[in-house]
């Protein structure tokens, strides 16, 4: 179960990297309204929040204990799936851009 926290942290950092590149070079649009607002305010703020979230997830990886592990596994599997789909989208964009 703790693996989900670490995996989410890695997926979040990959998402931050690909999103930063895509937004920086006007290749993509940010579809998350909160993250889009942060990007418009400051790309630094955008990256800071993404890194902070990853660090928080790593903290949970090391220090989280739960009595109801099955529920937590189900709850954490939802963002893992969403981030995984997002990562696949990012990879497909990179492949499409490289093939031009």
N, C-alpha and C positions, 0 to 999 in steps of 0.2 A: 504494500500500500504506500509506503514512504517513497517508493520508486516514482510514483505519479508526480510527487512534488519536484523531484529532480528532473524528470522528463518534461514537465511543464515549464520549468525554468529554461531548459535548453531550447524548447520550441519557442518560447517567448523571445529569447535572445535572437534566434534565427529570424523570427518575424520582425523584430526591431531592425535587424541588419537589412533584410530585403526591402522592408517598407521604407527605410531611410534612403536607400539607393533609388528605389522607384520614385519616391516623392522628390528627392533632390534633383533628379534629372527629368522630372515631369513625364515619367513613363506610366505612372499609375495614379489613381485617386484614392485617398483614404476613405473607406466606407463607414468606419466607426466615427460617429459625430464627436464624441469626446476626444478621441485621439486626433481627429482632424482639427479641432479647435486648438488643442495643444500645439500641433504642428504650425498652425497659422500664427500663434503667439510667438513660438520659438522652437525651432528644431532641437535645440539643446534641451528644452523642457520636455519635449516628446521623448528623447532618448533617456533623459534622467529618470522619468517615470517608468519607462520600460525596464531599465537596469535596476531600479529600486524594487520593482515587482519581482524580477528574477532573484534578487538577493533575499527578498522575503520568502520566496518559495524554497530557496536553499536553506534558509533558517528553519523553516518547517520540516524540511527533509531531515535535519539533524536533531531537532528537538520535539517533534510532534509525537504525541501518544494519544491514542483514542481507544475507548472501550468498544465503540460500535464501528469496527473496521470495515465491515461489509457495506454499510451505508456510505462511509467516506469513499470507498472504492467506486461506488456507483456515482456519487456526486462528482468526484474528480475525473471520472472517465468522460464526462460531457465536455469540459474545456480541452482535455487532451484530444478528443476527436475533432473539435472545432479548430484547434491550432494545427492539427495534422492536415486537415483539409486546406486550411489557409497556406500551409507550407507547400502543399502540392500545387496550389494556384501560383505561388511565387516561383516555384521551379519551372512551371509551364511558361510563365512570362519570360523568365530568363532564357529558356530554350527558344522561345519565339523571337526574342530580340537578337540572340546570337545567330539565328538562321537567316536573318535579313542580310 
